[in-house]
Amino acid sequence: MFDDLTEVLIVFAGIAGLVALRYLKFKSQTAGQMSAQEVSALEHMAETAQRLERRVTTLERILDSEVPAWRDDPANLSAGIQ
């Protein structure tokens, strides 16, 4: 009886090992790939970031012309604005 149980456990362990190896192989192949939806979302975020960067640049230009010393204000430095 012990031999039969051992054989069954070895078969189940072998099957579980094969399934685990297949899963790991699949995960390693798809780890570096993005879906079309993820690529689209990333492109949209990049466009939004560029648009926001242009706005910040414009606002800094306006502040430089209207309030020349705004960058030297300690309150701006503590807020992380440089």
C-alpha positions as CSV (number, residue, x, y, z in Angstrom):
1,M,0.0,0.0,0.0
2,F,2.8,2.4,0.8
3,D,4.3,1.8,-2.6
4,D,1.0,2.7,-4.3
5,L,0.6,5.9,-2.3
6,T,4.2,6.9,-3.1
7,E,3.7,6.3,-6.8
8,V,0.5,8.4,-6.8
9,L,2.2,11.2,-4.9
10,I,5.2,11.1,-7.3
11,V,2.8,11.4,-10.3
12,F,0.9,14.3,-8.7
13,A,4.1,16.0,-7.8
14,G,5.4,15.6,-11.4
15,I,2.2,17.0,-12.8
16,A,2.2,19.9,-10.4
17,G,5.9,20.6,-11.3
18,L,5.1,20.6,-15.0
19,V,2.2,23.0,-14.5
20,A,4.4,25.3,-12.4
21,L,7.2,25.2,-15.0
22,R,4.7,26.0,-17.8
23,Y,3.2,28.9,-15.8
24,L,6.7,30.3,-15.0
25,K,7.7,30.1,-18.7
26,F,4.5,31.8,-19.7
27,K,5.0,34.6,-17.1
28,S,8.6,35.2,-18.2
29,Q,7.6,35.5,-21.9
30,T,4.7,37.9,-21.2
31,A,6.4,40.0,-18.5
32,G,8.0,42.5,-20.9
33,Q,5.0,42.9,-23.2
34,M,2.1,45.4,-22.8
35,S,-1.3,45.0,-24.2
36,A,-2.7,47.4,-26.8
37,Q,-4.8,49.0,-24.2
38,E,-1.8,49.6,-21.9
39,V,0.2,51.1,-24.8
40,S,-2.7,53.4,-25.6
41,A,-3.1,54.5,-22.0
42,L,0.7,55.1,-21.8
43,E,0.6,57.3,-24.9
44,H,-2.3,59.3,-23.6
45,M,-0.4,59.9,-20.3
46,A,2.7,61.0,-22.2
47,E,0.6,63.5,-24.2
48,T,-1.0,64.8,-21.0
49,A,2.4,65.1,-19.3
50,Q,3.8,67.1,-22.3
51,R,0.7,69.4,-22.3
52,L,1.2,70.0,-18.5
53,E,4.9,70.7,-19.0
54,R,4.1,73.3,-21.6
55,R,1.6,74.9,-19.2
56,V,4.1,75.0,-16.4
57,T,6.7,76.6,-18.7
58,T,4.1,79.2,-19.8
59,L,3.1,80.0,-16.2
60,E,6.8,80.3,-15.2
61,R,7.4,82.7,-18.0
62,I,4.4,84.8,-16.9
63,L,5.6,84.8,-13.3
64,D,9.1,85.7,-14.4
65,S,7.8,88.8,-16.3
66,E,5.3,89.9,-13.7
67,V,7.0,88.9,-10.4
68,P,10.7,88.7,-11.1
69,A,11.7,87.6,-7.6
70,W,9.1,84.8,-7.2
71,R,11.8,82.1,-7.4
72,D,13.7,83.7,-4.5
73,D,10.7,83.5,-2.2
74,P,11.4,81.0,0.7
75,A,7.8,79.9,0.6
76,N,8.3,78.7,-3.0
77,L,11.5,76.8,-2.1
78,S,9.9,75.0,0.8
79,A,7.0,73.9,-1.5
80,G,9.5,72.3,-3.9
81,I,9.1,75.0,-6.6
82,Q,12.4,76.0,-8.2
